[in-house]
C-alpha cells in the first residue's frame, strides 16, 4: 500500500485580493507537499476559496455587481496566485461549485438524521467580518462600538430564527478526543488555548441564517442558508467526493494529514469541525496546525491599516524563490513573523547569492576547468571527506521526524549549517593547490559536488525553480529528486558531464552597501 499525505491550506475568503498572509499559508503547504512527494508519498494538496456569507454579499452589493460575478472575479485572483506561487496543488475548490453544495447538504442531512440539529431562535453577537458568533465575555466596548476582543472586528446584535447544532453535547467527547490524540492540535500553545476554551463550556452553535440569502440553502427549508463555517469546512471532504465514501480519493486520502490554518480560525477547525465530523460519524483529520500571523512593523497586515505587502509586487521585484525562502526561513513557524523588504534583501544576498548560489557556481566552474567538465572518476575518500558526506545519512530519519512534527525551523537550520560546512570544506581542502595530486583534487571535487547535490535536493521543496536550475549542473531533472538518495555518497555518475549554469541569484545593491 502506497504512503499517502493530504495537506490543505485554509480555504481563503475572497472578499478582497490576496495578501502576504495568503501567500505564506500556501507556500508552507506547498513546501510540505513537495517534501512528501519526493519522499515517496502520494500527495493530495488542496486549496480554494470560501465564497458564501454576508460579507461576500455586502462586498458584491457595494461594487454593484451580481454576487456570483463578484466571486468569479475574486476567486480567479486566488487561482492565479496559486500559479504565480508555483504551487503543486492537486485541486482548487470553490464553495459555489455544485460538487461542494451536494456535499454540504448531505452532511446537513446526516446531522439532522443523527438528531444533532434543531430549530430555535438565536440572540447574540455576530461579526460579519469574522463570520463568527461571540459570547458576551468575548466582546468589549471601544469608542462606542462593540468589538470582538480577539479579532478587533465590529460585532452586531442578531435576533432571528436559526437552526442549532448541539455543540454542548460534544464538550466531553471533544476533550476525550484531544486527550487520545495529543498531536491533533499544534503547536502546543494552540492546543492549550482550545482545551481551555472547551473546558469553559460550549454552547449550542447557530448553524443557519435568515437575514441574508447568499449561501447554500438548508435542505427542505429555503428560508435559511447554512452557516458559512459549516459550509466552508466541508470543502476538505467535498474535494474528495464526499459523500461517496467508496470513491478512490476519499478512501485514499481521508482523514487529512494536516489542515494548515492561521491561528485566527483555530476555533472553527479544532472545535467545530471535529464536532461536526464526529456527529456525522466521520473520522476527524489527523492534525490541525495553527500558524501565526505575518506582521508588518509588528502589526497584523490589514487593508484598513494600509500595511499590506502585496506578494505579487514582491515577486515581480525580487523573484518567487527568494520570497519563498525568506518566508520559510525568517518566520518562526507557529509564531507571528515580522517581515520587511530590507530583511528580504539581506536574506537574498547572504543566504541565496553568497552562500548557495556562489557554492554552485564556484564548484561547477572549478570542475569544468580542472576536471575536463566531467564528474571525476578516480577518487579516494579520506576521513574528512566521509565525515561531511555521512552527516546526511545520519540525520535523514531525524529530518523526516521533525518534518512530521511540522518543525520547519529545524529543517531550514539544518540546510544552512550544511551550506556553511560545504563552503568551509571546499575552502579548507584547497583543491586549487592539489594539481600535482590529481586523485586528491578529484576526491575533493567529487565530494563537494555530491554535497551540492544533497543540499539542492533538500532545498528543492523551498526554492524549487532555482534548484532545478542548479541541478542542470549534473543534467538532473525533477524526477531524479528522491529524498532517500540524500543518503547516497555516490549518486552522481562518475565520468558524466558537468554543465555551466547561469547565476542563480543576483545580489541586491543596497543604499548602505
Beta strands, then each sheet from edge to edge (+ up, - down):
strand 1: 4-8
strand 2: 12-13
strand 3: 42-50
strand 4: 91-94
strand 5: 117-127
strand 6: 132-134
strand 7: 139-142
strand 8: 145-148
strand 9: 156-165
strand 10: 185-186
strand 11: 205-206
strand 12: 208-209
strand 13: 217-218
strand 14: 221-226
strand 15: 258-262
strand 16: 288-291
strand 17: 294-296
strand 18: 299-300
strand 19: 337-339
sheet 1: 2+ 3+ 1+ 15+ 16+ 10+
sheet 2: 2+ 3+ 4+
sheet 3: 6+ 5- 9+ 11-
sheet 4: 7+ 8-
sheet 5: 12+ 14- 13+
sheet 6: 18+ 17- 19-
end
